């Protein structure tokens, strides 16, 4: 089955039901969870499932550098809020832009404010690991038989005659998972 990046939604790539902590969770438990699961951050979720923020390793290091004393800190006191999130129906292109803008390593997926999943940088980069034959099949499906298509290491080469009205097709081809670049060698 072939899928276009623009048509592929976050819901199809996210890890559902991520582990989260409550705002009152002690920082010691947050640290243990990060270590046990090899996570860089964990979402903070209210009792009703609403995404309140996240506690990252960076948040914990900042807190350690600034705070002294024996007080027992909680996730809610140290979290970054709001957490960076996208809707399940967002395209992977939209999610990628949000992740790049945020500088984070993961995006939380929220539906009506409720945490339903997580999407990482690795998840988004995995679309570029598709085999060239799958990419070629997607491009051929998009363009039909009028154009010859070859794909090498994710670079699509188009040769042959360019039918009228094909310019919009290039943006759709660029959105196909795994396409790194397009070399359009078609002639009129």
LOMARLUM-946601 format. One record per atom (N, C-alpha, C): residue in three letters; x, y, z. Coordinates in steps of 0.1 Angstrom, whole numbers, padded with zeros to 4 digits, always signed. Atoms other than C-alpha are relative to their C-alpha. Layout:
<rs>
alaXYZ ...
</rs>
This chain:
<rs>
unk+0008-0012+0000 unk+0000+0000+0000 unk+0009+0012+0000 unk-0008-0012+0001 unk+0014+0034-0009 unk-0008+0012+0006 unk+0006-0011-0007 unk+0008+0066+0010 unk+0008+0013-0003 unk-0007-0013+0001 unk+0016+0103+0004 unk+0002+0007+0013 unk-0003-0007-0012 unk+0032+0124+0031 unk-0011+0010+0003 unk+0010-0010-0002 unk+0006+0151+0026 unk-0013-0006+0005 unk+0013+0007-0004 unk-0022+0125+0031 unk+0002-0008+0012 unk-0003+0008-0012 unk-0005+0106+0059 unk-0002+0009+0012 unk+0003-0009-0012 unk-0017+0119+0092 unk+0009-0005+0012 unk-0007+0002-0013 unk+0000+0121+0126 unk-0005-0013+0006 unk+0006+0012-0007 unk-0024+0094+0139 unk+0006-0013-0006 unk-0005+0012+0005 unk-0009+0069+0115 unk+0014-0003+0004 unk-0014+0001-0003 unk+0026+0074+0127 unk+0003+0001+0015 unk-0003-0003-0014 unk+0023+0083+0164 unk+0000-0013+0008 unk+0001+0011-0010 unk+0029+0060+0193 unk-0012+0003+0009 unk+0011-0003-0008 unk-0005+0058+0210 unk+0002-0002+0015 unk+0000+0002-0014 unk-0012+0060+0247 unk+0014+0002+0007 unk-0014-0001-0006 unk+0022+0074+0258 unk-0001+0001+0016 unk-0001+0000-0014 unk+0032+0071+0294 unk+0001+0015+0004 unk+0000-0014-0004 unk+0026+0104+0313 unk+0000+0000+0015 unk+0000-0002-0014 unk+0028+0118+0348 unk-0011+0010+0003 unk+0009-0010-0005 unk+0004+0139+0369 unk+0008+0012+0005 unk-0007-0011-0005 unk+0012+0174+0380 unk+0006-0002+0014 unk-0005+0002-0014 unk+0016+0162+0416 unk+0011-0011+0001 unk-0010+0011-0001 unk+0041+0134+0407 unk+0013+0006+0004 unk-0013-0004-0005 unk+0073+0138+0427 unk+0011-0001-0011 unk-0011-0001+0010 unk+0104+0147+0406 unk+0008-0013+0000 unk-0007+0013+0000 unk+0121+0115+0418 unk-0006-0010-0008 unk+0007+0010+0008 unk+0094+0094+0402 unk+0002+0004-0015 unk-0002-0005+0014 unk+0098+0115+0370 unk+0013-0005-0005 unk-0013+0004+0003 unk+0135+0108+0370 unk+0001-0015-0002 unk+0000+0014+0001 unk+0130+0071+0375 unk-0007-0005-0013 unk+0007+0004+0012 unk+0105+0069+0347 unk+0008+0003-0013 unk-0008-0003+0011 unk+0128+0087+0323 unk+0011-0010-0002 unk-0011+0010+0001 unk+0156+0063+0331 unk-0005-0013-0004 unk+0005+0013+0003 unk+0135+0032+0330 unk-0004-0002-0015 unk+0005+0001+0014 unk+0120+0040+0296 unk+0009+0006-0010 unk-0009-0007+0009 unk+0150+0058+0282 unk-0006+0011-0008 unk+0007-0011+0006 unk+0130+0089+0275 unk+0007+0013+0003 unk-0006-0013-0002 unk+0142+0125+0272 unk-0010+0010+0006 unk+0011-0009-0005 unk+0108+0140+0283 unk-0012-0009+0002 unk+0012+0007-0003 unk+0075+0129+0297 unk-0011+0011+0001 unk+0011-0010-0001 unk+0041+0146+0293 unk-0006+0000+0014 unk+0007-0002-0013 unk+0023+0160+0323 unk-0015+0001-0004 unk+0014+0002+0004 unk-0014+0151+0321 unk-0009+0002+0013 unk+0009-0002-0011 unk-0043+0163+0343 unk-0007-0013+0003 unk+0008+0012-0004 unk-0066+0138+0361 unk-0010-0003-0011 unk+0010+0003+0010 unk-0090+0142+0332 unk+0006-0003-0014 unk-0007+0004+0012 unk-0064+0134+0306 unk+0005+0012-0009 unk-0004-0012+0008 unk-0057+0170+0294 unk+0015+0002+0001 unk-0014-0002+0001 unk-0022+0177+0283 unk+0003+0014+0006 unk-0003-0013-0008 unk-0008+0203+0308 unk+0014+0005-0004 unk-0014-0005+0003 unk+0029+0204+0298 unk+0009-0012-0002 unk-0009+0011+0001 unk+0060+0183+0297 unk+0012+0003+0010 unk-0012-0002-0008 unk+0090+0177+0320 unk+0011-0007-0008 unk-0011+0005+0008 unk+0122+0172+0300 unk+0013-0001+0009 unk-0013+0001-0007 unk+0157+0163+0311 unk+0006+0014+0002 unk-0005-0014-0001 unk+0166+0200+0304 unk-0007+0007+0011 unk+0008-0006-0011 unk+0138+0211+0328 unk+0006-0004+0013 unk-0005+0006-0013 unk+0152+0188+0355 unk+0014+0006+0003 unk-0014-0006-0002 unk+0188+0201+0350 unk-0001+0014+0004 unk+0002-0014-0004 unk+0176+0237+0351 unk-0004+0001+0014 unk+0005+0000-0014 unk+0157+0230+0383 unk+0011-0003+0010 unk-0011+0004-0009 unk+0187+0213+0399 unk+0010+0011+0001 unk-0010-0011-0001 unk+0210+0242+0390 unk-0006+0012+0008 unk+0005-0011-0007 unk+0186+0268+0404 unk-0005-0002+0014 unk+0007+0002-0013 unk+0170+0252+0434 unk+0008-0007+0010 unk-0008+0007-0011 unk+0185+0243+0467 unk-0010-0003+0011 unk+0009+0003-0011 unk+0170+0229+0499 unk-0005-0014-0001 unk+0005+0013-0001 unk+0151+0198+0508 unk-0014-0002-0004 unk+0014+0001+0005 unk+0117+0206+0494 unk-0002-0010-0010 unk+0003+0010+0010 unk+0101+0179+0474 unk-0007+0006-0012 unk+0005-0007+0011 unk+0095+0193+0439 unk-0009-0010-0008 unk+0009+0009+0008 unk+0067+0180+0416 unk+0001+0003-0015 unk+0000-0002+0014 unk+0063+0176+0379 unk-0007+0013-0004 unk+0008-0012+0003 unk+0037+0204+0378 unk+0008+0013+0002 unk-0008-0012-0003 unk+0062+0229+0393 unk+0012+0002-0010 unk-0012-0001+0009 unk+0090+0221+0369 unk-0003-0001-0015 unk+0004+0002+0014 unk+0071+0214+0337 unk+0001+0012-0009 unk+0001-0011+0010 unk+0073+0235+0305 unk-0014-0001-0005 unk+0014+0000+0004 unk+0038+0246+0296 unk-0002+0012-0009 unk+0007+0013+0004 unk+0022+0244+0272 unk+0010-0009-0007 unk-0008+0010+0008 unk+0037+0213+0256 unk-0003+0002-0014 unk+0002-0002+0014 unk+0042+0214+0219 unk-0009-0012-0005 unk+0009+0011+0004 unk+0013+0194+0204 unk-0006+0003-0014 unk+0007+0000+0013 unk-0005+0186+0171 unk-0012-0008+0002 unk+0012+0008+0000 unk-0039+0172+0163 unk+0003-0014-0007 unk-0003+0013+0007 unk-0041+0135+0152 unk-0002+0001-0015 unk+0002-0001+0014 unk-0054+0146+0118 unk+0010+0009-0007 unk-0010-0008+0007 unk-0025+0169+0111 unk+0009-0008-0009 unk-0008+0007+0009 unk-0003+0160+0082 unk+0014-0002+0006 unk-0014+0002-0005 unk+0033+0147+0088 unk+0008+0013-0004 unk-0006-0013+0004 unk+0044+0179+0069 unk-0002+0010+0011 unk+0004-0009-0011 unk+0026+0200+0095 unk+0008-0003+0013 unk-0006+0004-0013 unk+0040+0180+0124 unk+0015+0002-0001 unk-0015-0003+0001 unk+0076+0183+0110 unk+0003+0014+0002 unk-0002-0015-0002 unk+0073+0221+0108 unk-0001+0003+0014 unk+0002-0003-0014 unk+0060+0222+0143 unk+0011-0005+0009 unk-0012+0006-0007 unk+0088+0200+0156 unk+0012+0008-0002 unk-0012-0008+0004 unk+0115+0220+0138 unk-0001+0013+0008 unk+0001-0013-0007 unk+0101+0253+0152 unk+0002-0001+0015 unk-0001+0001-0015 unk+0099+0240+0187 unk+0014-0003+0005 unk-0013+0004-0004 unk+0134+0226+0188 unk+0000-0012+0010 unk+0001+0012-0009 unk+0121+0196+0208 unk+0003-0013-0007 unk-0003+0014+0006 unk+0127+0159+0202 unk-0013-0007-0002 unk+0013+0006+0002 unk+0090+0150+0203 unk-0012+0010+0000 unk+0013-0008+0000 unk+0055+0163+0197 unk-0010-0009+0007 unk+0011+0007-0006 unk+0025+0153+0218 unk-0012+0001-0009 unk+0012+0000+0009 unk-0007+0144+0199 unk-0012+0001+0010 unk+0012-0003-0009 unk-0038+0159+0216 unk-0012+0001-0009 unk+0013+0000+0007 unk-0074+0154+0205 unk-0009+0007+0010 unk+0008-0007-0009 unk-0096+0180+0221 unk+0007+0003+0013 unk-0008-0003-0012 unk-0068+0188+0246 unk+0005-0013+0007 unk-0004+0013-0006 unk-0065+0151+0256 unk+0011-0006-0007 unk-0012+0007+0005 unk-0032+0133+0252 unk-0004-0013-0006 unk+0003+0013+0006 unk-0036+0105+0227 unk+0012-0007-0006 unk-0012+0006+0006 unk-0001+0099+0214 unk+0012+0009+0001 unk-0013-0007+0000 unk+0035+0110+0209 unk+0006-0003-0014 unk-0007+0001+0012 unk+0055+0116+0177 unk+0014+0005+0001 unk-0014-0004-0002 unk+0093+0117+0177 unk+0007+0004-0013 unk-0008-0003+0012 unk+0119+0130+0154 unk+0003-0012-0008 unk-0003+0013+0007 unk+0128+0094+0146 unk-0012-0005-0008 unk+0012+0004+0007 unk+0092+0087+0137 unk-0001+0007-0014 unk+0002-0009+0012 unk+0092+0116+0112 unk+0011-0003-0010 unk-0011+0003+0010 unk+0126+0107+0097 unk-0001-0014-0006 unk+0001+0014+0005 unk+0116+0070+0092 unk-0007+0000-0013 unk+0006+0000+0013 unk+0095+0080+0062 unk+0010+0001-0011 unk-0011-0001+0011 unk+0128+0086+0043 unk+0007-0013-0002 unk-0006+0013+0001 unk+0138+0050+0048 unk-0007-0009-0010 unk+0008+0008+0009 unk+0113+0037+0023 unk+0009-0005-0012 unk-0007+0005+0012 unk+0127+0015-0005 unk-0004+0008-0013 unk+0001-0008+0013 unk+0132+0032-0039 unk-0012-0006-0008 unk+0010+0006+0008 unk+0108+0007-0055 unk-0014+0004+0004 unk+0013-0005-0006 unk+0079+0018-0032 unk-0002+0014-0004 unk+0001-0014+0004 unk+0087+0054-0039 unk-0004+0001-0015 unk+0002-0001+0014 unk+0088+0048-0076 unk-0015-0004-0003 unk+0014+0004+0002 unk+0054+0030-0075 unk-0010+0011+0003 unk+0008-0011-0004 unk+0039+0060-0057 unk+0000+0011-0011 unk-0002-0010+0010 unk+0053+0084-0082 unk-0007-0004-0013 unk+0007+0005+0012 unk+0041+0063-0112 unk-0015+0001+0002 unk+0015-0001-0003 unk+0006+0062-0096 unk-0004+0014-0001 unk+0004-0014+0001 unk+0006+0099-0093 unk+0000+0006-0014 unk-0002-0006+0013 unk+0018+0107-0128 unk-0006-0008-0012 unk+0005+0008+0011 unk+0004+0078-0148 unk+0011-0005-0009 unk-0009+0006+0009 unk+0021+0062-0178 unk+0008+0009-0009 unk-0006-0009+0010 unk+0031+0093-0198 unk+0014+0004+0003 unk-0013-0004-0005 unk+0063+0098-0178 unk+0008-0012+0004 unk-0009+0011-0005 unk+0093+0075-0172 unk+0005+0005+0014 unk-0004-0003-0014 unk+0102+0074-0135 unk+0011-0010+0004 unk-0010+0008-0006 unk+0134+0062-0119 unk+0003+0006+0014 unk-0003-0005-0014 unk+0144+0065-0082 unk+0012-0007+0005 unk-0012+0005-0006 unk+0178+0062-0067 unk+0003+0007+0013 unk-0003-0006-0013 unk+0185+0068-0030 unk-0010+0011+0003 unk+0010-0010-0003 unk+0152+0087-0028 unk-0001+0012-0009 unk+0000-0011+0010 unk+0160+0110-0057 unk-0008-0005-0012 unk+0009+0004+0011 unk+0132+0108-0083 unk+0005+0008-0013 unk-0003-0006+0013 unk+0141+0114-0119 unk-0011-0003-0010 unk+0011+0001+0009 unk+0114+0121-0144 unk+0005+0003-0014 unk-0004-0002+0014 unk+0120+0118-0182 unk-0012-0003-0009 unk+0011+0002+0010 unk+0099+0118-0213 unk-0007+0013-0003 unk+0008-0012+0004 unk+0072+0141-0225 unk-0008+0005+0012 unk+0008-0006-0011 unk+0055+0165-0200 unk-0013+0003-0005 unk+0013-0004+0004 unk+0018+0165-0204 unk-0004+0013+0006 unk+0005-0013-0005 unk+0000+0198-0199 unk-0005-0001+0014 unk+0006+0000-0014 unk-0010+0207-0163 unk+0008-0009+0010 unk-0008+0009-0010 unk+0018+0186-0146 unk+0007+0008+0011 unk-0007-0008-0011 unk+0033+0215-0125 unk-0005-0004+0014 unk+0005+0003-0014 unk+0010+0208-0095 unk+0004-0014+0004 unk-0004+0014-0003 unk+0020+0171-0097 unk+0014+0000+0008 unk-0013+0000-0007 unk+0056+0180-0086 unk-0001+0002+0015 unk+0002-0002-0015 unk+0044+0193-0052 unk-0006-0012+0006 unk+0006+0012-0006 unk+0024+0161-0047 unk+0011-0011+0000 unk-0011+0010+0000 unk+0055+0140-0057 unk+0009+0003+0011 unk-0010-0004-0010 unk+0077+0160-0033 unk-0006-0004+0014 unk+0006+0003-0013 unk+0052+0151-0005 unk-0001-0015+0002 unk+0000+0015-0002 unk+0055+0113-0011 unk+0011-0004+0010 unk-0010+0005-0009 unk+0073+0096+0018 unk+0012-0006-0006 unk-0013+0006+0006 unk+0109+0089+0010 unk+0006+0009-0011 unk-0005-0008+0010 unk+0113+0115-0017 unk+0010+0010+0006 unk-0011-0010-0005 unk+0146+0134-0011 unk+0001+0012-0009 unk-0001-0011+0010 unk+0147+0154-0043 unk-0007-0005-0013 unk+0006+0004+0013 unk+0132+0155-0078 unk+0008+0007-0011 unk-0007-0004+0012 unk+0151+0158-0111 unk-0010-0001-0011 unk+0010+0000+0010 unk+0125+0168-0137 unk+0007+0003-0014 unk-0007-0001+0013 unk+0141+0161-0171 unk-0010-0002-0012 unk+0010+0001+0010 unk+0108+0161-0190 unk+0001+0011-0010 unk+0000-0011+0010 unk+0104+0181-0222 unk-0015+0002-0005 unk+0014-0003+0005 unk+0073+0197-0238 unk-0002-0005-0014 
</rs>
